Amino acid sequence: MVGGGEGAFIGAIHRMAAALDGDWRLTAGAFSTDAGRNARTGDLLGLDAARVYDTLDALVAGEAALPDGERIDAVAVVTPNYLHAPMAIAALNAGFHVFCEKPMAMNVAEAVAIADAAKASGRHLGLAFTYSGYPLVEEARLRVERGDLGAIRLVQVEYLQGWLSLPIDTDGNKQAEWRTDPARAGMGGCLGDIGTHAFQLAEHVSGLRVTAVSAELSTHVAGRRLDDDVGAMLRFDTDARGMLKASQVAAGEENGLKLRIYGERGGLEWAQMEPNTLTLRWLDRPTEVVRAGGPGLDARSVALGRTPAGHPEGYIEAFANLYRAFAATIRGDTNRWYPGVSDGLRTMRFIEAMITNASSDQKWTMVDSGESA
């Protein structure tokens, strides 16, 4: 692992998720540029001090020098966004698989460079679009795919948080500080941090691709350098239309990610804060409420659960499903899905199109299909 040292949030989440199914064991790391924090993190995690490295370069060199059966298999990149590309590329070029935090990079050019490195190295790249790992997200995707709702007409996704409603990014909150700094976060603030989650979930479950956006990016907190509130109308590669809303200044909201998809015969709704429930609405029969682990589910979504029906599973388990699929793929199972290069490139092109549209007088901006990249 690179990043995720003492006091960091997402590094601990990755470690719990990776360890849940026994597929991964943390054996080495470069957790912080602060030598003391780096050493303390390694010690707290029970690592051999010789495998707690000062930098990623030292980690890559040190691990590559070990025999095949002893060196690491993959690197988890859990740093702020500006380090994703250089670290992912260095690890891939050294022959290691990479599981990286999202967004994939700072811009499209960096994302393409990562994709090129993954292709050239023959190694796998996974991305932490965690919400696509929930069992009932998979159930929703499968029901759309098999045509239960009919032809899709409407896709609505929202992701509302309130934690940046006040200027905590200027009051010493480290998580807020780097996420609102263009030099470390990249082109989008709220857009890159949670708007990408909403976009990826909408495309993943609907099976459709956004072709054009009409966007508005706002910054409500005075002095903040990146957007903290975004909205967009969406056009898809069919006749379907959609809406996306993401905000980090919706005061009082916690982690309000919600997806609704409507077809000609019915619709579905899933909310991250009630992840074990999928609601299905129909034109010609009563509303259905489907529960994780309950009857009537597809075997593929059932396989993502770990506990009997009525025993809540949540964020860590969904995250663990991505790490489990990533491990299975490395072992040669080509039938396991996890968010990867294509998801990363799509979300970066979405960010670029949103920013281009919001800063222009155009009503619509095309989302680059990436076919020429």
Buried (B, 14 or more C-beta within 10 A) or exposed (E): BBBBBBEBEBBBBBBBBBBBBEBBEBBBBBBBEEEEBBBBBBEEBEBEEEBBBEEBBEBBEBBEEEEEEEBBBBBBBBBBBBBBBBBBBBBBBBBBBBBBBBBBBBBBEBBBBBBBBBEEBEBBBBBBBBBBBBBBBBBBBBBBEEEBBBEBBBBBBBBBBBBBBBBBBEEEBEBBBBBBBEEBBBBBBBBBBBBBBBBBBBBBBBEBEBBBBBBEBEBEBEEBEBBBBBBBBBBBEBEBBBBBBBBBBBEEBEBBBBBBBBBEEBBBBBBBEEBBBBBBBEEEEEEEEBBBBBEEBBEBBBEBBBEEEEEEBEBEBBBBBBBBBBBBBBEEEEEBBBBBBEBBBBBBBBBBBBBBBBEEEEEBBBBBEBEEE
